[in-house]
Amino acid sequence: MLSSACQDTIRAAVWLSTKEIGKFYRIQEISESLELPYHFLSKSLQKLVHAGILVSLRGASGGVSLSKPASEITLLSIIDAVDGSVFFDTCVLGIGDCEAEKPCALHAQWDVWRQEMLEMYSAMRLSEITDDVILRKVKRI
């Protein structure tokens, strides 16, 4: 449901949240660790910098770091930064003129699911996923 760019960016944010707070990590290190293309990840992480989720530092000791504790970062904030609100604002079937006045066959059910997903992503903190990684409930990021 989320774009692959968004999924990979969430993985990178989780990776950062398992590391030392306040230390900067090179995007090359993150991309190699997660086996993601460097340029692709770099563009996605730049969106998190613009959204205030990450901070970046140029230079030899530069890289990216979380701008605040993982417990203060919601999944919705990452999704908004990478994919925008398109996922939540468009027809699930991709029908361009689907709206309340002219709904598609799934419109009413999609409204319910969309609201549930918005609530879930708003409530889910990056730290909750990090805890699962640390406790090894998740095999790999």
Residue frames as a rotation matrix with the C-alpha (Angstrom) as fourth column:
MET 1
0.564 0.826 0.000 0.00
0.826 -0.564 0.000 0.00
0.000 0.000 -1.000 0.00
LEU 2
0.642 -0.449 -0.621 2.80
-0.130 -0.862 0.489 2.42
-0.756 -0.233 -0.612 0.82
SER 3
0.820 -0.414 -0.395 5.28
-0.465 -0.079 -0.882 3.19
0.334 0.907 -0.258 -1.94
SER 4
0.639 -0.669 -0.380 8.52
0.674 0.725 -0.141 1.25
0.369 -0.166 0.914 -1.93
ALA 5
-0.234 -0.711 0.664 10.35
0.179 -0.702 -0.689 4.56
0.956 -0.042 0.291 -1.35
CYS 6
0.250 0.420 0.872 8.26
-0.757 -0.477 0.447 5.12
0.604 -0.772 0.198 1.77
GLN 7
0.982 0.102 -0.161 8.82
-0.002 0.850 0.526 1.58
0.191 -0.516 0.835 3.04
ASP 8
0.288 -0.953 -0.094 12.57
0.746 0.285 -0.602 1.89
0.601 0.103 0.793 2.50
THR 9
-0.232 -0.325 0.917 12.66
-0.204 -0.905 -0.372 5.28
0.951 -0.273 0.144 4.20
ILE 10
0.700 0.503 0.507 10.85
-0.626 0.090 0.775 3.86
0.344 -0.859 0.378 7.23
ARG 11
0.824 -0.462 -0.328 13.44
0.502 0.864 0.044 1.07
0.263 -0.201 0.944 7.31
ALA 12
-0.118 -0.912 0.393 16.24
0.496 -0.397 -0.773 3.66
0.860 0.103 0.499 7.25
ALA 13
0.058 0.219 0.974 14.59
-0.629 -0.750 0.206 5.65
0.775 -0.625 0.094 10.05
VAL 14
0.964 0.260 0.048 14.29
-0.212 0.654 0.726 2.47
0.158 -0.710 0.686 12.12
TRP 15
0.437 -0.883 -0.169 17.96
0.722 0.457 -0.520 1.70
0.537 0.106 0.837 11.41
LEU 16
-0.281 -0.537 0.796 18.92
-0.010 -0.827 -0.561 5.18
0.960 -0.166 0.227 12.63
SER 17
0.411 0.545 0.730 16.76
-0.712 -0.308 0.631 4.78
0.570 -0.779 0.261 15.73
THR 18
0.941 -0.136 -0.310 18.74
0.265 0.864 0.428 1.70
0.209 -0.485 0.849 16.75
LYS 19
0.069 -0.985 0.159 21.99
0.691 -0.067 -0.719 3.71
0.719 0.160 0.676 16.72
GLU 20
-0.437 -0.378 -0.816 23.60
0.874 -0.391 -0.288 6.13
-0.210 -0.839 0.501 19.12
ILE 21
0.665 0.746 0.019 21.53
0.742 -0.659 -0.123 9.28
-0.079 0.096 -0.992 19.59
GLY 22
0.790 -0.293 -0.538 23.18
-0.162 -0.947 0.277 12.46
-0.591 -0.131 -0.796 18.35
LYS 23
-0.341 -0.912 0.226 25.73
0.013 0.236 0.972 10.66
-0.940 0.334 -0.068 16.20
PHE 24
0.349 0.413 -0.841 25.65
-0.797 -0.341 -0.498 11.22
-0.493 0.844 0.210 12.44
TYR 25
-0.053 -0.266 0.962 25.66
0.216 0.938 0.272 8.29
-0.975 0.222 0.008 10.05
ARG 26
-0.710 -0.292 -0.640 26.65
-0.530 -0.377 0.760 8.45
-0.464 0.879 0.113 6.41
ILE 27
0.363 0.902 -0.232 23.90
-0.815 0.186 -0.549 7.61
-0.453 0.388 0.803 3.96
GLN 28
-0.015 -0.467 -0.884 26.36
-0.779 0.560 -0.282 5.26
0.626 0.685 -0.372 2.24
GLU 29
-0.921 -0.337 0.196 26.59
-0.376 0.633 -0.677 3.23
0.104 -0.697 -0.709 5.47
ILE 30
-0.269 0.910 0.314 22.80
-0.531 0.132 -0.837 3.09
-0.804 -0.392 0.448 5.80
SER 31
0.433 0.465 -0.772 22.31
-0.899 0.155 -0.410 2.10
-0.071 0.872 0.485 2.16
GLU 32
-0.385 -0.647 -0.658 24.91
-0.632 0.704 -0.323 -0.66
0.673 0.291 -0.680 2.40
SER 33
-0.900 0.040 0.434 23.51
-0.364 0.476 -0.800 -1.97
-0.238 -0.878 -0.414 5.68
LEU 34
-0.069 0.979 0.190 19.96
-0.347 0.155 -0.925 -2.11
-0.935 -0.130 0.329 4.30
GLU 35
-0.638 -0.288 0.714 21.03
0.507 0.541 0.671 -3.11
-0.579 0.790 -0.199 0.78
LEU 36
0.589 0.807 -0.040 19.30
0.574 -0.454 -0.681 -0.10
-0.568 0.378 -0.731 -0.79
PRO 37
0.173 -0.517 0.838 20.53
0.881 -0.299 -0.366 2.03
0.440 0.802 0.403 -3.70
TYR 38
-0.513 -0.524 -0.680 22.48
0.803 -0.574 -0.163 5.03
-0.305 -0.630 0.715 -2.36
HIS 39
-0.981 0.086 0.174 21.01
0.004 -0.889 0.458 7.74
0.194 0.450 0.872 -4.64
PHE 40
-0.170 0.974 -0.149 17.48
0.224 0.185 0.957 6.46
0.960 0.129 -0.249 -4.15
LEU 41
0.222 0.208 -0.953 17.84
0.946 0.191 0.262 6.47
0.237 -0.959 -0.154 -0.36
SER 42
-0.745 -0.595 -0.302 19.61
0.644 -0.759 -0.095 9.82
-0.173 -0.265 0.949 -0.36
LYS 43
-0.736 0.541 0.407 16.64
-0.094 -0.677 0.730 11.50
0.670 0.499 0.550 -2.06
SER 44
0.230 0.874 -0.428 14.17
0.384 0.323 0.865 9.91
0.894 -0.363 -0.261 0.35
LEU 45
0.021 -0.288 -0.957 16.17
1.000 0.006 0.020 10.85
0.000 -0.958 0.288 3.44
GLN 46
-0.919 -0.322 0.226 16.46
0.346 -0.936 0.071 14.42
0.189 0.144 0.971 2.19
LYS 47
-0.158 0.947 0.280 12.65
0.004 -0.283 0.959 14.59
0.987 0.153 0.041 2.39
LEU 48
0.488 0.293 -0.822 12.89
0.764 0.313 0.565 13.63
0.423 -0.903 -0.072 6.07
VAL 49
-0.586 -0.721 -0.370 15.45
0.804 -0.574 -0.157 16.40
-0.099 -0.389 0.916 6.59
HIS 50
-0.792 0.331 0.513 13.07
-0.004 -0.843 0.539 18.93
0.611 0.425 0.668 5.01
ALA 51
0.254 0.955 -0.153 10.25
0.108 0.129 0.986 17.63
0.961 -0.267 -0.070 7.24
GLY 52
0.072 -0.305 0.950 12.39
-0.848 -0.519 -0.103 18.09
0.524 -0.798 -0.296 10.37
ILE 53
0.958 0.285 0.016 12.52
-0.260 0.848 0.463 14.37
0.118 -0.448 0.886 11.16
LEU 54
0.473 -0.880 -0.029 16.24
0.880 0.472 0.051 14.12
-0.031 -0.050 0.998 10.42
VAL 55
0.778 -0.419 -0.468 19.09
-0.357 -0.908 0.219 16.57
-0.517 -0.004 -0.856 10.63
SER 56
0.778 -0.563 0.280 22.00
0.599 0.527 -0.603 16.45
0.192 0.637 0.747 8.24
LEU 57
0.622 -0.699 -0.353 25.59
-0.221 -0.590 0.777 17.52
-0.751 -0.405 -0.521 8.58
ARG 58
0.925 -0.351 -0.147 28.01
-0.115 0.109 -0.987 18.02
0.363 0.930 0.060 5.72
GLY 59
0.287 -0.929 0.233 31.68
-0.932 -0.327 -0.155 17.21
0.220 -0.172 -0.960 5.80
ALA 60
-0.467 -0.646 -0.604 33.97
-0.508 0.755 -0.415 14.37
0.724 0.113 -0.681 6.78
SER 61
-0.991 0.129 -0.043 32.10
0.107 0.544 -0.832 13.61
-0.084 -0.829 -0.553 9.99
GLY 62
-0.544 0.820 -0.178 28.74
-0.825 -0.562 -0.066 14.39
-0.154 0.111 0.982 8.42
GLY 63
-0.904 0.389 -0.179 25.69
0.308 0.881 0.358 12.32
0.297 0.269 -0.916 7.68
VAL 64
-0.138 0.928 0.346 22.17
-0.400 -0.372 0.838 12.15
0.906 -0.023 0.422 9.04
SER 65
-0.957 -0.054 -0.284 20.71
0.238 0.408 -0.881 11.68
0.164 -0.912 -0.377 12.49
LEU 66
0.028 0.991 -0.128 17.24
0.893 0.033 0.449 11.68
0.450 -0.127 -0.884 14.00
SER 67
-0.410 -0.142 0.901 16.28
0.000 -0.988 -0.156 15.22
0.912 -0.064 0.405 15.01
LYS 68
-0.059 0.456 0.888 14.31
-0.970 -0.235 0.056 14.01
0.234 -0.858 0.457 18.02
PRO 69
-0.661 -0.188 0.726 13.75
-0.494 0.837 -0.234 10.81
-0.564 -0.514 -0.646 19.99
ALA 70
-0.924 0.283 -0.259 12.12
-0.039 0.603 0.797 7.94
0.382 0.746 -0.546 18.09
SER 71
-0.552 0.748 -0.369 9.27
0.795 0.338 -0.504 8.06
-0.252 -0.571 -0.781 20.60
GLU 72
-0.175 0.461 -0.870 8.32
0.024 -0.882 -0.471 11.49
-0.984 -0.103 0.143 19.18
ILE 73
-0.711 -0.130 -0.692 8.27
-0.667 -0.191 0.721 10.42
-0.225 0.973 0.049 15.53
THR 74
0.183 0.840 0.511 5.07
-0.347 0.541 -0.766 8.95
-0.920 -0.037 0.390 14.14
LEU 75
-0.455 -0.259 0.852 4.91
0.607 0.610 0.510 6.74
-0.652 0.749 -0.120 11.09
LEU 76
0.575 0.752 0.323 2.40
0.770 -0.364 -0.523 9.18
-0.276 0.549 -0.789 9.63
SER 77
0.654 -0.387 -0.650 4.99
-0.274 -0.922 0.273 11.98
-0.705 -0.001 -0.709 9.74
ILE 78
-0.496 -0.842 0.212 7.39
-0.132 0.314 0.940 9.83
-0.858 0.438 -0.267 7.69
ILE 79
-0.216 0.514 0.830 4.64
0.869 0.490 -0.077 8.80
-0.446 0.705 -0.552 5.26
ASP 80
0.799 0.539 -0.265 3.59
0.404 -0.809 -0.426 12.43
-0.444 0.233 -0.865 4.79
ALA 81
0.256 -0.797 -0.546 7.20
-0.423 -0.601 0.679 13.49
-0.869 0.057 -0.491 4.18
VAL 82
-0.706 -0.630 0.324 7.86
-0.059 0.508 0.859 10.82
-0.706 0.587 -0.396 1.55
ASP 83
-0.669 0.503 0.547 4.53
0.742 0.482 0.465 10.08
-0.029 0.717 -0.696 -0.13
GLY 84
-0.865 0.444 0.233 2.50
-0.417 -0.895 0.155 13.10
0.277 0.037 0.960 0.90
SER 85
-0.488 0.764 0.423 -1.19
-0.459 0.188 -0.868 12.67
-0.743 -0.618 0.259 1.56
VAL 86
-0.440 0.298 -0.847 -1.91
-0.872 0.080 0.482 11.18
0.212 0.951 0.225 -1.88
PHE 87
-0.883 0.049 -0.467 -2.42
0.070 0.997 -0.027 7.70
0.464 -0.057 -0.884 -0.48
PHE 88
-0.691 0.616 -0.380 -5.13
0.566 0.133 -0.813 8.93
-0.450 -0.777 -0.441 1.86
ASP 89
-0.372 0.522 -0.768 -6.71
-0.339 -0.846 -0.411 11.39
-0.864 0.107 0.492 -0.55
THR 90
-0.552 0.099 -0.828 -7.24
-0.830 0.027 0.557 9.25
0.078 0.995 0.068 -3.66
CYS 91
0.572 0.815 -0.094 -9.59
-0.819 0.574 -0.006 6.50
0.049 0.081 0.996 -4.70
VAL 92
0.057 -0.535 0.843 -8.37
-0.500 0.715 0.488 3.04
-0.864 -0.449 -0.227 -3.71
LEU 93
0.448 0.174 0.877 -9.23
0.555 0.714 -0.425 1.83
-0.701 0.678 0.223 -7.22
GLY 94
-0.628 -0.774 -0.077 -7.51
0.465 -0.453 0.760 4.78
-0.624 0.442 0.645 -8.89
ILE 95
0.051 0.727 0.685 -10.73
0.981 -0.165 0.102 6.18
0.187 0.667 -0.722 -10.35
GLY 96
-0.756 -0.574 0.314 -10.07
0.554 -0.817 -0.158 9.86
0.348 0.055 0.936 -10.93
ASP 97
-0.548 0.596 0.588 -13.56
-0.419 -0.803 0.423 11.23
0.724 -0.015 0.690 -10.36
CYS 98
-0.024 0.483 -0.875 -14.50
0.663 0.663 0.348 9.05
0.748 -0.572 -0.336 -7.39
GLU 99
-0.866 -0.170 0.471 -15.87
-0.204 -0.740 -0.641 11.26
0.457 -0.651 0.606 -4.65
ALA 100
-0.836 0.544 0.072 -18.67
0.066 0.231 -0.971 11.37
-0.545 -0.806 -0.229 -2.10
GLU 101
-0.066 0.858 -0.510 -21.19
-0.693 -0.407 -0.595 12.59
-0.718 0.314 0.621 -4.69
LYS 102
0.626 0.181 -0.758 -20.10
-0.723 0.498 -0.478 9.99
0.291 0.848 0.443 -7.29
PRO 103
0.096 -0.648 0.755 -18.60
-0.823 0.375 0.426 7.12
-0.559 -0.663 -0.498 -5.28
CYS 104
-0.373 -0.282 -0.884 -17.04
-0.703 0.708 0.071 3.97
0.606 0.648 -0.462 -6.67
ALA 105
0.434 0.616 -0.658 -18.12
-0.128 0.765 0.631 0.55
0.892 -0.189 0.411 -5.42
LEU 106
0.065 -0.503 -0.862 -15.47
0.831 0.505 -0.233 0.55
0.553 -0.701 0.451 -2.64
HIS 107
-0.235 -0.241 0.942 -15.76
-0.005 -0.969 -0.249 4.21
0.972 -0.063 0.226 -1.63
ALA 108
0.604 0.555 0.573 -17.72
-0.548 -0.233 0.803 3.74
0.579 -0.799 0.163 1.61
GLN 109
0.917 -0.307 -0.256 -15.55
0.397 0.770 0.498 0.85
0.045 -0.559 0.828 2.83
TRP 110
0.039 -0.951 0.306 -12.36
0.763 -0.169 -0.624 2.65
0.645 0.258 0.720 1.77
ASP 111
0.148 0.076 0.986 -13.39
-0.343 -0.931 0.123 5.68
0.928 -0.356 -0.112 3.86
VAL 112
0.946 0.220 0.238 -13.60
-0.301 0.330 0.894 3.41
0.118 -0.918 0.379 6.92
TRP 113
0.663 -0.747 -0.055 -10.25
0.748 0.663 0.005 1.72
0.033 -0.044 0.998 6.20
ARG 114
0.058 -0.638 0.768 -8.57
0.435 -0.676 -0.594 5.01
0.899 0.368 0.238 5.36
GLN 115
0.465 0.187 0.865 -9.61
-0.575 -0.679 0.456 6.50
0.673 -0.710 -0.208 8.70
GLU 116
0.990 -0.113 0.084 -8.46
0.015 0.678 0.735 3.39
-0.140 -0.726 0.673 10.58
MET 117
0.404 -0.893 0.196 -5.09
0.867 0.306 -0.393 3.51
0.291 0.329 0.898 8.82
LEU 118
0.128 -0.311 0.942 -4.68
-0.008 -0.950 -0.312 7.22
0.992 0.032 -0.124 9.51
GLU 119
0.759 0.219 0.614 -5.34
-0.593 -0.160 0.789 6.56
0.270 -0.963 0.008 13.20
MET 120
0.895 -0.447 0.013 -2.95
0.418 0.847 0.329 3.59
-0.158 -0.289 0.944 13.22
TYR 121
0.179 -0.875 0.449 -0.09
0.793 -0.142 -0.593 5.47
0.583 0.462 0.668 11.50
SER 122
0.271 -0.019 0.962 -0.69
-0.299 -0.952 0.065 8.52
0.915 -0.305 -0.264 13.74
ALA 123
0.869 0.150 0.473 -0.51
-0.494 0.172 0.852 6.42
0.046 -0.974 0.224 16.89
MET 124
0.821 -0.572 -0.002 2.45
0.571 0.821 -0.011 4.23
0.008 0.008 1.000 15.85
ARG 125
0.763 -0.632 -0.134 5.79
-0.540 -0.738 0.405 5.64
-0.355 -0.237 -0.904 17.02
LEU 126
0.420 -0.714 -0.560 9.13
-0.568 0.274 -0.776 4.82
0.708 0.644 -0.291 15.44
SER 127
-0.421 -0.618 0.664 10.30
-0.898 0.178 -0.403 3.66
0.131 -0.766 -0.629 18.86
GLU 128
0.385 0.633 0.672 7.72
-0.677 0.689 -0.261 0.85
-0.628 -0.354 0.693 18.88
ILE 129
0.939 -0.131 -0.318 9.25
-0.186 0.586 -0.789 -0.66
0.290 0.800 0.525 15.75
THR 130
0.035 -0.988 0.149 12.73
-0.668 -0.134 -0.732 -0.08
0.744 -0.074 -0.665 17.15
ASP 131
-0.082 0.008 0.997 11.78
-0.936 0.343 -0.080 -1.98
-0.342 -0.939 -0.021 20.30
ASP 132
0.854 0.446 0.268 10.68
-0.315 0.853 -0.415 -4.93
-0.414 0.270 0.869 18.16
VAL 133
0.648 -0.702 -0.296 14.02
-0.251 0.169 -0.953 -4.85
0.719 0.692 -0.067 16.32
ILE 134
-0.215 -0.765 0.607 16.02
-0.862 -0.143 -0.486 -4.69
0.459 -0.628 -0.629 19.56
LEU 135
0.010 0.314 0.949 13.97
-0.776 0.601 -0.191 -7.53
-0.631 -0.735 0.249 21.07
ARG 136
-0.877 -0.466 -0.119 14.53
-0.404 0.578 0.709 -9.47
-0.262 0.670 -0.695 17.83
LYS 137
-0.026 0.936 0.351 10.81
0.091 0.352 -0.931 -9.78
-0.995 0.007 -0.095 17.12
VAL 138
0.892 0.160 -0.422 11.70
-0.373 -0.268 -0.888 -8.48
-0.255 0.950 -0.179 13.67
LYS 139
0.656 -0.649 0.384 14.33
0.609 0.757 0.238 -10.61
-0.445 0.078 0.892 11.93
ARG 140
-0.519 -0.826 0.221 15.71
0.822 -0.410 0.396 -7.85
-0.236 0.387 0.891 9.76
ILE 141
-0.137 0.425 -0.895 14.97
0.032 -0.901 -0.433 -4.22
-0.990 -0.088 0.110 9.10
